[in-house]
Amino acid sequence: MTIVPGLDTALVLRSAVTAGRRHAFATALGVNTGVLVWGAAAAVGVSALLTASELAYSALRYAGAAYMVLLGGAMLWRALRGGGQGHARPDGTDDREGGAGRAWMRGLATNLLNPKVGVFYAALLPQFMPEGVPHLAAGVLLALVHNLEGMAWFTVLILVTGLARRVLSRPAVRRAMDGLTGAVLVGFGLRLALSRH
């Protein structure tokens, strides 16, 4: 499950290409912070509430869809405008990406606003809960295991991307990354908005 390409992988790779390792690791930490929150929420039953309550699920689904479409739309707009030109630092990173804190928030928000992650945890975690252990502790522990696997995978992706940095930091490649990631985000957002429980 950790290495299946998806929205989180696209965000981390884009950060590695457009803003460098520091931002990519911050994005990955944001994604994994969201994993921890969802793991704890699944353990205490919040994810089950999302599964059972159409209203709660729909509210989170539409908020997440709107966020993804706006974020993806901004990336697509940047790609179509010829993004990155005049904004690149000497190291090839994009100065419009903001600091590492902003990258962390982007990863966190993208993960937290996706109710399918909560539903995934609600379906998966109970199968691995040991008997006689408090659910919150077990849920957080299992989410930490998933975090360690995720960070190991993201580290490999970020380091490999760093090896190809000279090629990947070219304006045309960065525009393509913005366009591809933006399209993925908009696609995920639309699919989330149009999906059912």
N, C-alpha and C positions, 0 to 999 in steps of 0.2 A: 504493500500500500504506500510505503514511503516514497518509492522511486517512480510511481506512476506520474507521468507529466500532467500538470494541471495549472490552475491559476497561480498557486503559490510558486511553483517552479518558474513560470513566466515572469512573475514580479521580481524574483531574486536574480534571474539571468539578466533582465533588463537593467536592474540596479548595478549589477557587476559591469555591464557594458557602458552604461551612460554615466555612472557616478563613481565607479571604482569599488574596491574590495570593502572598504569601511562601510559604505552605504549598503552594499549587498549583504554584509553580515548583520547590519542593523535591521534590514528588511527581513532577513531570515529569523532574527530574534523576535521581531514583532509577530511574524507568522506563528512562531512557536509559543509565544506568550498567549496568543489566541487559542492555541491547542490546549495549553494548560487550563485556561478559563473554561473551555468547552468540556475538558475532562472532569474538572471539578463540578461543573454544572450537571453533567450527565450523572455523576455519582450522587448528587443530592436530588436529582429528579427534575431539574429545570428542562433538560432536553426531552424528558418524557412529557412535560407540559407542552412543549412545542409540538410534539408528535400528536398529542391528544387535542390541543386547542387550535382550531382553525384560525381564530382571530389572532392569537399570539404569533402563530407561524406566519400568517399572511402579513402582519405588521412588520416583522423582522425581514421577511422575504422582500417586501417592497422597498424597505429602507436599504437593504443590501443591494438590491437590483439598481436602485437610483444611484447609490455610491459608485458601483462598478461602472455603470454607463457614463457617469460624469467623469470619473477618472480615466476610463478608456477613451472617451470622446476628446478629452484634453490631450491625450497622447496622440490620437489620430490627427487632431488639428495641428499639433506641433510637427508631425511627420509630413502632412500635406503642405505646410508653410515652409518646409525646408528646415525643420527644427535643428537646433544645435549650432547653426552658423552664427558666429559672432558671440557665442556664449561658452565656448570651450576654454577650459583652463589649459596651461601648458602640459599638464599630465594627461590631457584628453578627456577629462571628466566634464560634466555639464554643470555650470554654476547655478542653474535654475532648479536643481534637485533639492536644494535646502540642506540642512544639516542631517546628521545621523539620527537625531531625534525625530525628525519628520519622516525619514525612511522607516524607522521603527513603527511610528504611528500608522503609516500607510500599510505595512504588513499586518499590524494588529487589526486595524479597521476592516481590511479586506477579509480577514479570517473570521472576526467576530460577527460581521454583518451577513455571513453566509449561513442561513439556518440548516442547510444540508450537512454542514460539519457537525452541528449539534445532533441532528437526527442520526448521522453516522455513528457518533459516539454513543448515543442512546441504544442503538442496535448492537454495537460491538462490545462495549465495556462490560455489560452484565454477564456475558459469556466467560469472562476472565476474572470475575470477582471471586476471591477466595472466601470461603465460609468463615465466619467468626472474626472478620476484620472489618473495622468501620468503613462504610462505603466511600466517604469523602477521602479518607487516607488512601484507600486502594485505588480510587479513581485518579487522584493526583499522581500516585506512583506510576500507574499505567500510562498516564499522559506524559510523565517525565521520561519513561522508556521511549515513547513515540517521539518526544522531543530530541532525545539523544540520537536516535536513528535519523531523524529529520536534519539535525545539525550536521551529522556526519555526511549525509548526502549533499546538503547545501554547500558544505565546505569543499567537497570534491568538485562540484559544479563551479563554485567561485574561483577555486585555484586553477582549474582547467581553463576557464574563461580568461583568467589573468595571464596565462601563457600565450594566449592568442590576442592579447590586448592591443598590440600595435595594429593589427588588421581590423579588429572589432571596434576600435575607437574612431575609425574614419567616419566622416559626416554621413555618407550614404548608408553605411551599415547601421549607424545610430538611428537614422531616420527609419530604416527598415525595422529595427527593433522596436522603436516607438509605434510604428504602424502595426506590426504584428502583435505586440503586447496590447495595444489599444483595441485592436480587433478582437483579441481573446477576451479582454475585459468586457467589452460591449456585448460580445456573444454570450458570455457567462451571465451578465446582467439581464439580458433579454430572456435567456433561457430560464433564469431564476424567476423573473417576473411572470412568465407565461406558464411555469410549471405548476403542477398540483402537488398536494401533500405527498 
